Amino acid sequence: MELVILKARVQLNRLVSASERRERVRETRAARAGVGGGARAGRKRSMAAAPAPASAAPWLNATLAYNATRPNTTFDTDYDLLNASSSDEHDNHWFCAKWSSAQQDLFQAANLCFALAFLAPKSFKQSILVLRALAAAGAVLMGMWAGAEFCAPDVLIWSLALLLVNSIHTVFLIIRFLPPALSLELTDLYLKLFKPLKVNKKHFQELTREARIVRLEPGEAYALEEVTPADERLSILLKGKMRVSCDETHLHYIQPYQFVDSPEWEANREQSDDVFQVTVVAEEVCTCICWPRMRLERVLRHRPALKVVLDCLIDVSLLEAIVAAPSSRH
């Protein structure tokens, strides 16, 4: 109510000031024209007419009389009181006295993405990728809201910076978590031997990274009896067929995805001067994956689970060789 009264007083002060200026102009013109008596009579009539509203509102009459003597000072004082009243009303609240309406859907969607990013469970390995991807999506939506709806350049710049940082992290994490690319031959080997034993592609790639691919033409020897050292390598046949013989007596064939020299590997756990007791020759074009002993042992020390898997595969290969050798003699 006080604020309304102050606004009315300010408005009345403006009207009084205007009427005073017009009255002074009339007096000046009357003095110049020499009609002093008429001017005095006019002033008396105007002064007699001015207090008419006093019967309706005594406080208003007093205010008008005071403002007539000091119009400019009264106007400034009332203006200051009006501003002080408004500021006091605002200072009485420690929070916003008036709330704006909810923002657009883009703003809500952006904050929803941020919330989901930080609420994503950390129980799975790709959780950091989910966090970065959702944060990047939230930054995109926030930038769209800041540039198209809110028109705030500082919010837009911060959103673009967050988008850049999280996008770079997202790309690197995608590359990191993608399954490694394998050649067709190594993919078949993985599917045949290692995947059934729950070896993931990342560990399999670590294993094959230390190996090299060896190709043999028909009739080319992989190992010669009493000549080739038996403790240098371990190989698996990927393609083709090999013949194993001893003293020119055929023992058995090595088929794809079988170990070529598993007996020699088992017999020479430690480095020694032993040599092959058999001759291994390619019957057709053959492709092998070959691990040097030192490199393979280094990988197996780093990955004990791979060592267990490889030992199981070697044992199975030994059993197959033992079963196949007598049948080939008959």
RAHUQUI-V678747 format. One record per residue. N is the residue number from 1. PSI is psi as a letter, one per 40 degrees, with the letter a starting at -180 (NA if undefined). NEAR is the number of other C-alpha atoms within 8 Angstrom. Layout:
<<N:PSI:NEAR> <N:PSI:NEAR>>
//
This chain:
<<1:d:4> <2:d:5> <3:d:8> <4:d:7> <5:d:8> <6:d:11> <7:d:9> <8:d:8> <9:d:9> <10:d:11> <11:d:8> <12:d:9> <13:d:13> <14:d:9> <15:d:8> <16:d:12> <17:d:11> <18:d:8> <19:d:8> <20:d:9> <21:d:8> <22:d:8> <23:d:8> <24:d:8> <25:d:8> <26:d:8> <27:d:9> <28:d:8> <29:d:8> <30:d:11> <31:d:10> <32:d:7> <33:e:6> <34:e:6> <35:g:9> <36:d:8> <37:d:6> <38:d:7> <39:d:11> <40:d:8> <41:d:8> <42:d:8> <43:d:8> <44:d:8> <45:d:8> <46:d:8> <47:d:8> <48:d:8> <49:d:7> <50:d:7> <51:e:8> <52:d:7> <53:e:10> <54:d:10> <55:d:6> <56:d:5> <57:g:8> <58:d:9> <59:d:7> <60:d:9> <61:d:11> <62:d:8> <63:d:8> <64:d:11> <65:d:8> <66:d:9> <67:d:11> <68:d:10> <69:d:6> <70:g:8> <71:d:12> <72:d:7> <73:d:7> <74:d:10> <75:d:11> <76:d:8> <77:d:8> <78:d:11> <79:d:9> <80:d:8> <81:d:9> <82:d:11> <83:d:8> <84:d:8> <85:d:9> <86:d:8> <87:d:8> <88:d:8> <89:d:8> <90:d:8> <91:e:7> <92:e:6> <93:h:8> <94:e:5> <95:a:4> <96:h:6> <97:d:6> <98:h:4> <99:i:5> <100:i:4> <101:i:4> <102:i:4> <103:i:6> <104:i:8> <105:d:6> <106:d:10> <107:d:11> <108:d:9> <109:d:10> <110:d:14> <111:d:10> <112:d:9> <113:d:12> <114:d:11> <115:d:8> <116:d:10> <117:d:13> <118:e:7> <119:e:6> <120:h:9> <121:i:6> <122:e:7> <123:e:5> <124:i:6> <125:d:6> <126:e:7> <127:d:11> <128:d:8> <129:d:10> <130:d:10> <131:d:12> <132:d:13> <133:d:12> <134:d:12> <135:d:13> <136:d:13> <137:d:11> <138:d:14> <139:d:13> <140:d:12> <141:d:12> <142:d:14> <143:d:13> <144:d:11> <145:d:13> <146:d:13> <147:d:11> <148:d:7> <149:d:8> <150:d:7> <151:f:8> <152:h:8> <153:d:8> <154:d:6> <155:d:9> <156:d:13> <157:d:9> <158:d:8> <159:d:12> <160:d:11> <161:d:8> <162:d:10> <163:d:13> <164:d:9> <165:d:8> <166:d:12> <167:d:11> <168:d:8> <169:d:9> <170:d:11> <171:d:8> <172:d:8> <173:d:9> <174:d:9> <175:d:7> <176:d:6> <177:e:7> <178:i:6> <179:i:6> <180:i:7> <181:h:4> <182:i:7> <183:i:6> <184:d:6> <185:d:7> <186:d:8> <187:d:9> <188:d:8> <189:d:11> <190:d:11> <191:d:9> <192:d:9> <193:d:10> <194:d:12> <195:d:10> <196:d:8> <197:e:7> <198:f:6> <199:h:10> <200:i:7> <201:d:9> <202:d:8> <203:d:9> <204:d:11> <205:d:10> <206:d:9> <207:d:10> <208:e:8> <209:d:7> <210:e:11> <211:i:11> <212:i:9> <213:h:8> <214:h:8> <215:h:8> <216:h:11> <217:i:9> <218:h:10> <219:e:8> <220:h:8> <221:h:10> <222:d:9> <223:i:11> <224:h:11> <225:h:11> <226:e:8> <227:d:8> <228:h:9> <229:i:9> <230:e:12> <231:f:15> <232:d:7> <233:i:10> <234:h:13> <235:i:12> <236:h:12> <237:h:17> <238:d:13> <239:i:11> <240:a:13> <241:i:14> <242:i:13> <243:h:13> <244:h:13> <245:i:12> <246:h:11> <247:f:5> <248:e:5> <249:h:6> <250:h:10> <251:d:13> <252:i:11> <253:i:8> <254:h:12> <255:i:10> <256:i:10> <257:f:11> <258:i:10> <259:i:12> <260:d:9> <261:f:8> <262:d:12> <263:d:7> <264:d:10> <265:d:12> <266:d:7> <267:e:6> <268:g:11> <269:d:7> <270:i:5> <271:h:6> <272:a:6> <273:e:7> <274:i:8> <275:i:11> <276:h:14> <277:e:7> <278:i:12> <279:h:13> <280:h:12> <281:i:13> <282:h:17> <283:d:11> <284:a:10> <285:h:12> <286:i:16> <287:h:12> <288:i:12> <289:h:12> <290:h:12> <291:h:12> <292:i:11> <293:d:10> <294:d:6> <295:d:9> <296:d:12> <297:d:8> <298:d:8> <299:d:11> <300:d:11> <301:d:8> <302:d:6> <303:g:8> <304:d:8> <305:d:7> <306:d:10> <307:d:10> <308:d:8> <309:d:10> <310:d:8> <311:d:8> <312:d:8> <313:d:9> <314:d:10> <315:d:8> <316:d:8> <317:d:11> <318:d:10> <319:d:8> <320:d:8> <321:d:9> <322:d:8> <323:d:8> <324:d:10> <325:d:10> <326:d:9> <327:d:7> <328:d:9> <329:d:7> <330:NA:4>>
//
